[in-house]
């Protein structure tokens, strides 16, 4: 009963939107037909007329049919003309279809327009961008990379320029003056990170108004909105710089001891995993002792090859998950502590943290049980003040020595922790690469090297010590903002993508954006099959390989998309 009710109401908001949009589209087409009798100069003069009407109090909603008609007519007049985009000569052959006008209406109304690939999102964006730029405020379009920002600004720039608007784009390492000019244009293209970093520089590092480049956050369209606002939004934007260090951090001095701990942990986990594998090979199953060994490997070396192989078996994976839940309960908390203490350190792969056990601490500092104990300054200062045999100068000297001991011990503990993380969690050629004697971070979403970026809190220095390259000075965070908070700055926000419905609830909860599915211009001949779920990665990859092989034999090219760069390398 409930399913029938939900099915009855499903898609009703789409139908309501289409019903409201159809008369607007008809009016746009009617006005556009009238514009066809105008000269180029008369059509271009419409832009100044629209701006004057908005300045006089008319709203963009009231002006929408005429503005959209002007953009569509300008696109029609460009047809057949040769244009140059990124050094390549093209022929303009685009005029907005009715469904693209509907998409433009959705974008103007602060929605996420879900449009199928090839339906012309780039052209659709010109409609609301032109309309909102008529307010005289700078409008932004966010792309996923700088190439697209340059390409789309040059490509659609012919349309904007025909109508008398200025368009520009921003990019990394751009000088301040040219970037200021880019933001003074009516429409500015760029990547999310570049817009975000410009905001941080303006509000966290600029010393005066002349040093600032941005001029407000009015209207923004985000291309591939699910990738930018959901997938990549987990990493905050951070501007940092070197700190003034009074002494060199002891990474190189502590490195041999940490290497020894990692070596012992690797040997132990390999032995535990091998024992579990032998049991599985003999019996086809794992008892409680074998599951315990696998659980310890998961805690101590979650990327272990044998562990991942055994986890491909559904029965083993199920038993290990059940054991993990038991260990997390209160009645097994003592067992959990005891089993963990048999390792040298414990890794939290999800949080990307590591923690030395007592066994590991004894290896790093043998014979010194207080090596990882922070001095209690309050107690030490109280003991010093209670001594009658000390002069005030001597008391101050002893207090200063105690403070220095606290700084030294806390620094060593911190450096050891970061070195353990660098060795156990951060893998070369996966999380980072080494080029020209420098450690560069790899973007987990795109697989691209992020030159100039550094991990904070000494982690980057720890990785540099691990790789034996020159250790640069530690960085200090000067300004930071999350992607979510940055895009909430805009008065009007919209987005485009081919896949938004699956994240519709998230878009609504975080950004108050509704998703609107835009119909295709012609019926889609592609068959969209249901998603297929697998219990293990091995089954999933085998199924994908079989499908790719079958497509190859048919002579059909295959595009394989992955959530991050690492699976793509398989």
Rosetta blueprint (number, residue, H / E / L):
1 X L
2 X H
3 X H
4 X H
5 X H
6 X H
7 X H
8 X H
9 X H
10 X L
11 X L
12 X H
13 X H
14 X H
15 X H
16 X H
17 X H
18 X H
19 X H
20 X H
21 X H
22 X H
23 X H
24 X H
25 X H
26 X H
27 X H
28 X H
29 X H
30 X H
31 X H
32 X H
33 X H
34 X H
35 X H
36 X L
37 X L
38 X L
39 X L
40 X H
41 X H
42 X H
43 X H
44 X H
45 X H
46 X H
47 X H
48 X H
49 X H
50 X H
51 X H
52 X H
53 X H
54 X H
55 X H
56 X L
57 X L
58 X L
59 X L
60 X H
61 X H
62 X H
63 X H
64 X H
65 X H
66 X H
67 X H
68 X H
69 X H
70 X H
71 X H
72 X H
73 X H
74 X H
75 X H
76 X H
77 X H
78 X H
79 X L
80 X L
81 X L
82 X E
83 X E
84 X E
85 X E
86 X L
87 X L
88 X E
89 X E
90 X E
91 X E
92 X L
93 X L
94 X L
95 X L
96 X L
97 X L
98 X H
99 X H
100 X H
101 X H
102 X H
103 X H
104 X H
105 X H
106 X H
107 X H
108 X H
109 X L
110 X L
111 X E
112 X E
113 X E
114 X E
115 X L
116 X L
117 X L
118 X L
119 X L
120 X L
121 X H
122 X H
123 X H
124 X H
125 X H
126 X H
127 X H
128 X H
129 X H
130 X H
131 X H
132 X H
133 X H
134 X L
135 X L
136 X L
137 X L
138 X L
139 X E
140 X E
141 X E
142 X E
143 X E
144 X L
145 X L
146 X H
147 X H
148 X H
149 X H
150 X H
151 X H
152 X H
153 X H
154 X H
155 X H
156 X H
157 X H
158 X H
159 X H
160 X H
161 X H
162 X H
163 X L
164 X L
165 X L
166 X L
167 X E
168 X E
169 X E
170 X L
171 X L
172 X L
173 X L
174 X L
175 X L
176 X H
177 X H
178 X H
179 X H
180 X H
181 X H
182 X H
183 X H
184 X H
185 X L
186 X L
187 X E
188 X E
189 X E
190 X E
191 X E
192 X H
193 X H
194 X H
195 X H
196 X H
197 X H
198 X H
199 X H
200 X H
201 X H
202 X H
203 X H
204 X H
205 X H
206 X L
207 X L
208 X L
209 X H
210 X H
211 X H
212 X L
213 X L
214 X L
215 X L
216 X L
217 X L
218 X L
219 X E
220 X E
221 X E
222 X E
223 X E
224 X L
225 X H
226 X H
227 X H
228 X H
229 X H
230 X H
231 X H
232 X H
233 X H
234 X H
235 X L
236 X L
237 X E
238 X E
239 X E
240 X E
241 X E
242 X E
243 X L
244 X L
245 X L
246 X L
247 X L
248 X L
249 X L
250 X L
251 X H
252 X H
253 X H
254 X H
255 X H
256 X H
257 X H
258 X H
259 X H
260 X H
261 X H
262 X H
263 X H
264 X H
265 X H
266 X H
267 X H
268 X H
269 X H
270 X H
271 X H
272 X H
273 X H
274 X H
275 X H
276 X H
277 X H
278 X H
279 X H
280 X H
281 X H
282 X H
283 X H
284 X L
285 X L
286 X L
287 X L
288 X H
289 X H
290 X H
291 X H
292 X H
293 X H
294 X H
295 X H
296 X H
297 X H
298 X H
299 X H
300 X H
301 X L
302 X L
303 X L
304 X L
305 X H
306 X H
307 X H
308 X H
309 X H
310 X H
311 X H
312 X L
313 X L
314 X H
315 X H
316 X H
317 X H
318 X H
319 X H
320 X H
321 X H
322 X H
323 X H
324 X H
325 X H
326 X H
327 X H
328 X H
329 X L
330 X H
331 X H
332 X H
333 X H
334 X H
335 X H
336 X H
337 X H
338 X H
339 X H
340 X H
341 X H
342 X L
343 X L
344 X L
345 X E
346 X E
347 X E
348 X E
349 X L
350 X L
351 X L
352 X L
353 X E
354 X E
355 X E
356 X E
357 X L
358 X H
359 X H
360 X H
361 X H
362 X H
363 X H
364 X H
365 X L
366 X L
367 X L
368 X L
369 X L
370 X L
371 X L
372 X L
373 X L
374 X L
375 X L
376 X L
377 X H
378 X H
379 X H
380 X H
381 X H
382 X H
383 X H
384 X H
385 X H
386 X H
387 X L
388 X L
389 X L
390 X L
391 X L
392 X H
393 X H
394 X H
395 X H
396 X H
397 X H
398 X H
399 X H
400 X H
401 X H
402 X H
403 X H
404 X H
405 X H
406 X H
407 X H
408 X H
409 X H
410 X H
411 X H
412 X H
413 X H
414 X H
415 X H
416 X H
417 X H
418 X H
419 X H
420 X H
421 X H
422 X H
423 X H
424 X H
425 X L
426 X L
427 X L
428 X E
429 X L
430 X L
431 X L
432 X E
433 X E
434 X E
435 X E
436 X L
437 X L
438 X E
439 X E
440 X E
441 X E
442 X E
443 X L
444 X L
445 X L
446 X L
447 X L
448 X L
449 X E
450 X E
451 X L
452 X L
453 X L
454 X L
455 X L
456 X L
457 X L
458 X L
459 X H
460 X H
461 X H
462 X H
463 X H
464 X H
465 X H
466 X H
467 X H
468 X L
469 X L
470 X L
471 X L
472 X L
473 X L
474 X L
475 X E
476 X E
477 X E
478 X E
479 X E
480 X E
481 X E
482 X L
483 X H
484 X H
485 X H
486 X H
487 X H
488 X L
489 X L
490 X L
491 X L
492 X E
493 X E
494 X E
495 X E
496 X E
497 X E
498 X L
499 X L
500 X L
501 X H
502 X H
503 X H
504 X H
505 X H
506 X H
507 X H
508 X H
509 X H
510 X H
511 X H
512 X L
513 X L
514 X E
515 X E
516 X E
517 X E
518 X L
519 X L
520 X L
521 X L
522 X L
523 X L
524 X L
525 X L
526 X L
527 X L
528 X L
529 X L
530 X L
531 X L
532 X L
533 X L
534 X L
535 X L
536 X L
537 X H
538 X H
539 X H
540 X H
541 X H
542 X H
543 X H
544 X H
545 X H
546 X H
547 X H
548 X H
549 X H
550 X H
551 X H
552 X H
553 X H
554 X L
555 X L
556 X L
557 X L
558 X L
559 X L
560 X L
561 X L
562 X L
563 X L
564 X L
565 X H
566 X H
567 X H
568 X H
569 X H
570 X L
